[in-house]
Amino acid sequence: MNSVKGSQYFNKLIIVAALGYFVDIYDLVLFSVERKDSLTQILGTEATPENLKTIGMSLLNWQMGGMLVGGLFWGMLGDKKGRLSVLFGSILMYSLANIANGFVTNIPWYAALRFISGFGLAGELGAGITLVSETMSKEKRGIGTMIVATVGVFGAVVAGFMGDVIHNWRWSFFIGGGMGLVLLILRIGVFESGMFEKVKKSDVRKGHFIDLFKTPQRAFQYLSIIMIAVPVWYVMGILITFAPEIFASMGITHFKPDAGKSIMYAYLGITAGDLASGAISQLLQSRKKALALFLLMTFASVFLYFKFAVISEVYYYVIITMIGFATGYWAVFISTASELFGTNIRSTATTTAPNFVRGSVILLTFGFRYFETVFRTPEGKPDSQYAALAVGVVVAILSIAALLNIKETFHKDLNYTE
């Protein structure tokens, strides 16, 4: 492949991976945007505030549960059969599931399709990032993943915007599924990773999830990279998704946070944050230093959320945008996850890690609900503010410990097996 053709191919690969992640994130956050409207219509007279909260949390857990199972399936498949097979299969599955989701009329089918959609969504990011990391040079692969992550997270901004302009929630799901099907056409002309092709012909053991835990050192690295990114989903899954409940427990009545707008502003911040974190990582030539900087900003912005976001609606959305920027280290996180492990388990690690992070929402919401039984308002109602704070303290402690344990991967050569 000459330099011109090579450059054109790298550009197409990045475009396909970036647009794939764009649709992935659009569909991922779509439920949070349309949760209230869709459940209000489906539940009818049973659409009480408590039912909207409880059933909404249950459906979110079904989606994230699908991502956990799907992450394992697609990750191992990517190491056994190839990155491209995952890219195709996962996009097809979540696209069809989201189109079907637009037709649901009851909660059991809603839950089933959220699970199937989550299962499909679990594969695209890991496969795309693995392809980019293995195809580009170690000096430029961070730029490639930065572009993929930045374009991708903008899908959430579009999802939040669509929640405002499209008043029929069913059409939001139809559009998401349709975009995925169109993306499959763009995938034509993207080739398999050369590193994988070499490993595929060898007798080395490939795509076994348990191999990530074969040695204590490898297991700690894997668990650490997951824990470093959990604060991102603490913010999205607790502070933003359940902002109305948190603010109600704080006695805030002069405004009510809107889920769609909150997600849109948060992901505007994340889009800028992904660009910044990727650029800073390249400038410092260090993944670990960039992760440390953005984790500290995340903790600072969460403090501002509880201290000042209650002042007014303008303050709230400004701080939500700041939180989004601070948690915009997803590009560096996913690059690090890909760089930590050998070619024979790289897809497994790169695909499962972000999905375990996303799936951590199940534990986070469980902890949130538990602490609501521990902390009570003066009126005897669940104190969502202190419940969210308690979960945040636990997440902060674990993520700092993980950061101290993680290895630097910026200059690492990826052409090896475990």
C-alpha positions in Angstrom: 0.0 0.0 0.0 1.7 3.3 -1.1 1.5 6.4 1.1 -1.3 8.1 -0.8 -3.5 5.0 -0.8 -2.5 4.2 2.8 -3.5 7.7 3.9 -6.9 7.4 2.1 -7.5 4.0 3.7 -6.7 5.4 7.2 -9.1 8.3 6.6 -11.9 5.9 5.6 -11.2 3.6 8.5 -11.4 6.5 11.0 -14.6 7.9 9.3 -16.3 4.5 9.5 -15.2 3.9 13.1 -16.2 7.5 14.1 -19.6 7.4 12.4 -20.2 3.9 13.9 -19.5 5.3 17.4 -21.7 8.3 16.6 -24.7 6.0 15.9 -23.7 3.9 18.9 -23.8 6.8 21.3 -27.0 8.2 19.7 -28.8 4.9 20.3 -27.2 4.4 23.7 -28.5 7.7 25.3 -31.7 7.7 23.3 -33.6 5.9 26.0 -32.5 8.4 28.7 -33.8 11.2 26.4 -37.1 9.5 25.6 -37.6 7.7 29.0 -40.3 10.0 30.3 -42.3 10.5 27.1 -42.3 6.9 26.0 -43.2 5.5 29.5 -45.9 8.2 30.0 -47.6 7.0 26.7 -47.2 3.3 27.3 -48.2 3.3 31.0 -51.1 5.7 30.5 -52.9 6.2 33.9 -50.2 4.3 35.7 -47.6 6.8 34.7 -47.0 8.1 38.3 -43.7 9.8 39.1 -42.6 6.8 41.1 -43.4 4.3 38.3 -41.6 6.5 35.8 -38.5 6.4 38.0 -38.7 2.7 39.0 -39.6 1.3 35.6 -37.2 3.7 33.9 -34.3 2.5 36.1 -35.3 -1.1 35.4 -35.3 -0.6 31.6 -31.9 1.2 31.8 -30.6 -1.8 33.7 -31.9 -4.2 31.0 -30.1 -2.2 28.4 -26.9 -2.1 30.4 -27.2 -5.8 31.2 -27.4 -6.5 27.4 -24.2 -4.5 27.0 -22.4 -6.6 29.7 -23.3 -9.9 28.0 -22.8 -8.4 24.5 -19.4 -7.1 25.4 -18.2 -10.5 26.3 -19.7 -12.1 23.2 -18.5 -9.5 20.7 -15.1 -9.1 22.4 -14.2 -12.7 22.2 -15.6 -13.0 18.7 -13.4 -10.2 17.6 -10.3 -12.0 18.7 -11.4 -15.4 17.3 -13.1 -14.4 14.0 -11.9 -10.8 13.3 -12.7 -7.2 14.1 -14.7 -6.6 10.9 -17.2 -9.4 11.7 -18.0 -7.7 15.0 -18.3 -4.3 13.3 -20.9 -5.6 10.9 -22.9 -7.9 13.2 -23.2 -5.5 16.1 -24.3 -2.5 14.0 -26.9 -4.7 12.2 -28.3 -6.0 15.6 -28.7 -2.7 17.4 -30.1 -1.0 14.3 -32.9 -3.6 13.8 -33.6 -3.6 17.6 -34.0 0.1 17.7 -36.4 0.1 14.8 -38.4 -2.5 16.5 -38.3 -0.5 19.7 -40.3 2.2 17.9 -43.3 -0.2 17.8 -43.4 -1.3 21.5 -46.7 -1.0 23.3 -45.9 -2.7 26.6 -43.1 -2.9 29.2 -42.0 -6.5 28.8 -41.3 -6.0 25.1 -39.6 -2.6 25.9 -37.3 -4.4 28.3 -36.5 -7.2 25.8 -35.6 -4.8 23.0 -33.5 -2.6 25.4 -31.6 -5.8 26.2 -31.1 -6.8 22.5 -30.2 -3.3 21.6 -27.7 -3.1 24.4 -26.2 -6.5 23.3 -25.7 -5.1 19.8 -24.4 -1.7 21.0 -21.7 -3.5 23.0 -19.6 -4.5 20.0 -19.1 -1.5 17.7 -16.8 0.7 19.7 -14.3 -2.0 20.8 -14.0 -3.4 17.2 -13.5 0.1 15.7 -10.9 1.2 18.3 -9.0 -2.1 18.0 -8.9 -1.7 14.2 -7.7 1.9 14.4 -5.1 1.1 17.1 -3.6 -1.9 15.2 -3.6 -0.2 11.8 -2.1 3.2 12.7 1.5 3.9 14.0 2.0 4.2 17.8 2.8 8.0 17.3 -0.6 8.6 15.6 -3.0 6.0 16.9 -3.9 8.3 19.8 -5.0 11.0 17.3 -7.1 8.3 15.5 -8.9 7.2 18.6 -9.4 10.9 19.6 -11.2 11.6 16.4 -13.4 8.5 16.7 -14.3 9.3 20.3 -15.0 13.0 19.6 -17.2 12.4 16.6 -18.9 9.5 18.4 -19.9 11.4 21.5 -21.5 14.1 19.4 -24.2 11.5 18.7 -25.5 12.1 22.2 -25.8 15.9 21.4 -27.8 15.0 18.4 -30.0 12.6 20.4 -30.7 15.3 23.0 -31.5 17.8 20.2 -33.8 15.3 18.4 -35.6 14.8 21.7 -36.5 18.5 21.6 -37.5 18.7 17.9 -39.2 15.3 17.4 -42.3 15.1 19.6 -43.1 11.5 18.7 -40.6 9.4 20.6 -41.1 6.4 18.3 -39.6 8.3 15.4 -36.4 8.9 17.4 -35.9 5.2 17.6 -36.7 4.7 13.9 -34.1 7.4 12.9 -31.4 5.8 15.2 -32.0 2.4 13.6 -32.0 3.8 10.1 -28.7 5.6 10.6 -27.1 2.3 11.6 -28.3 0.5 8.5 -27.0 3.2 6.3 -23.6 2.9 8.1 -23.3 -0.7 7.0 -22.9 0.5 3.4 -20.0 2.7 4.4 -18.2 -0.3 5.9 -17.5 -1.7 2.4 -13.8 -1.3 1.6 -12.6 -1.5 5.2 -10.0 -4.3 5.6 -9.1 -6.5 8.5 -6.3 -5.6 10.9 -2.9 -6.9 9.7 -1.9 -7.8 13.2 -5.0 -9.9 13.7 -4.4 -11.7 10.3 -0.9 -12.8 11.6 -2.3 -14.0 14.9 -5.2 -15.7 13.2 -2.8 -18.0 11.3 -0.9 -18.9 14.5 -1.7 -21.5 17.1 -1.7 -19.0 20.0 -4.8 -19.1 22.2 -7.2 -16.3 21.1 -10.3 -14.5 22.5 -10.6 -16.1 25.9 -12.0 -13.7 28.5 -10.5 -15.7 31.4 -7.0 -14.9 29.9 -7.4 -11.3 31.1 -7.2 -12.8 34.7 -4.4 -15.3 34.0 -1.9 -13.4 36.1 -2.6 -11.0 39.1 -0.8 -8.2 37.3 -2.9 -8.6 34.1 -6.1 -8.8 36.2 -5.3 -5.7 38.1 -4.5 -3.7 34.9 -7.8 -4.8 33.4 -9.9 -4.0 36.5 -8.0 -0.7 37.0 -8.7 0.6 33.5 -12.4 -0.2 34.0 -12.6 1.6 37.3 -10.9 4.7 36.0 -13.8 5.3 33.6 -16.7 4.5 36.0 -16.9 8.2 37.1 -18.1 9.0 33.5 -21.1 6.8 34.0 -21.7 7.9 37.6 -22.2 11.4 36.1 -24.4 10.2 33.2 -26.3 7.4 35.0 -26.9 9.1 38.3 -26.3 12.9 38.4 -27.8 13.6 35.0 -30.4 10.9 34.4 -31.9 11.3 37.9 -31.3 15.1 38.3 -35.1 15.7 38.6 -35.3 13.4 41.6 -32.0 14.7 43.2 -33.1 18.3 42.9 -36.6 17.5 44.3 -35.0 16.0 47.4 -33.0 19.2 47.8 -36.3 21.2 47.8 -35.6 22.9 44.5 -38.9 24.1 43.0 -38.0 27.2 40.9 -36.8 25.0 38.0 -36.8 21.3 37.0 -33.8 19.8 35.0 -34.8 18.4 31.6 -33.2 15.0 30.8 -32.9 15.7 27.0 -31.3 19.1 27.5 -29.0 17.8 30.3 -27.7 15.1 28.0 -27.2 17.5 25.1 -25.2 20.0 27.2 -23.2 17.2 28.9 -22.2 15.7 25.6 -21.3 19.1 24.1 -18.9 19.3 27.0 -17.7 15.7 26.5 -17.1 16.4 22.8 -14.8 19.2 23.6 -13.3 17.2 26.5 -12.5 14.2 24.2 -10.6 16.6 21.8 -8.8 18.2 24.7 -7.9 15.0 26.5 -6.6 13.3 23.3 -4.6 16.4 22.4 -3.1 16.7 25.9 -2.2 13.0 25.9 -0.4 13.6 22.6 1.3 16.7 23.9 2.4 15.1 27.2 3.1 11.8 25.5 1.4 10.1 28.4 -2.0 8.5 28.7 -1.7 8.3 32.5 -1.1 12.1 33.1 -4.0 13.0 30.9 -6.3 10.6 32.8 -5.1 12.0 36.1 -5.8 15.6 35.0 -9.3 14.9 33.8 -10.2 12.8 36.8 -9.3 15.7 39.1 -11.5 18.0 37.0 -14.3 15.5 37.2 -14.3 15.5 41.0 -14.1 19.3 41.1 -17.0 19.7 38.7 -19.2 17.2 40.7 -18.5 19.4 43.8 -19.8 22.4 41.8 -22.9 20.3 40.8 -24.0 19.9 44.4 -22.9 23.3 45.5 -24.0 25.7 42.8 -26.2 24.0 40.2 -29.2 24.6 42.3 -29.0 28.3 42.0 -30.7 28.6 38.7 -31.4 26.8 35.4 -28.6 28.7 33.7 -26.1 27.7 36.4 -27.3 24.1 36.2 -26.7 23.7 32.4 -23.3 25.6 32.6 -22.1 23.2 35.3 -23.5 20.2 33.4 -21.4 21.3 30.4 -18.4 21.6 32.7 -18.9 18.1 34.0 -19.2 16.9 30.5 -15.9 18.4 29.6 -14.2 16.9 32.7 -15.5 13.4 31.9 -14.4 13.7 28.3 -11.4 11.5 28.8 -13.2 8.5 27.1 -10.8 8.8 24.1 -7.7 8.3 26.4 -9.4 5.6 28.4 -10.3 3.5 25.3 -6.9 4.0 23.8 -5.3 2.8 27.0 -7.6 -0.2 27.2 -6.6 -1.2 23.7 -2.8 -0.7 24.4 -2.6 -2.6 27.6 -3.0 -6.1 26.1 -1.6 -8.4 23.3 -3.2 -8.9 19.9 -4.8 -12.3 20.9 -6.9 -10.7 23.7 -6.9 -7.1 22.6 -10.4 -7.1 21.1 -11.8 -8.9 24.2 -10.2 -6.3 26.5 -11.1 -3.3 24.3 -14.7 -4.4 23.8 -15.5 -5.6 27.3 -13.8 -2.8 29.3 -16.1 0.1 28.1 -19.1 -2.2 28.4 -18.3 -3.1 31.9 -18.0 0.6 32.6 -21.4 1.2 31.0 -22.8 -1.8 32.9 -21.5 -0.4 36.1 -24.7 1.7 36.0 -26.5 -1.4 37.3 -24.3 -1.3 40.5 -24.4 2.5 40.7 -28.2 2.6 40.5 -28.4 -0.3 43.0 -26.1 1.7 45.4 -28.2 4.9 44.7 -31.4 3.1 45.7 -29.8 1.5 48.7 -28.5 4.8 50.1 -31.9 6.3 49.5 -33.2 3.9 52.2 -30.3 5.1 54.5 -30.7 8.8 54.0 -34.0 10.5 54.5 -35.3 14.1 54.1 -36.9 15.8 57.1 -40.3 14.8 55.6 -39.2 11.2 55.7 -38.8 10.8 51.9 -35.7 9.3 50.2 -32.9 11.8 50.2 -31.6 11.4 46.6 -29.0 14.1 47.1 -27.1 12.4 49.9 -27.6 9.0 48.2 -25.9 10.3 45.0 -23.1 11.9 47.1 -22.5 8.6 48.9 -22.2 6.7 45.6 -19.9 9.4 44.3 -17.5 9.1 47.3 -17.1 5.4 46.7 -16.5 5.8 43.0 -13.9 8.6 43.6 -11.9 6.4 46.0 -11.8 3.4 43.7 -11.0 5.4 40.6 -8.0 7.1 42.3 -6.7 3.7 43.5 -7.1 2.4 39.9 -5.2 5.4 38.4 -2.2 4.8 40.7 -2.1 1.1 39.6 -2.4 1.6 35.8 0.7 1.4 33.5 1.7 4.0 31.0 1.0 2.8 27.4 1.7 5.8 25.1 4.9 4.4 23.4 4.0 0.7 23.6 4.4 -1.5 20.6 1.2 -3.4 20.0 2.5 -6.1 17.7 2.8 -8.9 20.3 0.7 -11.6 21.9 0.0 -12.5 25.6 
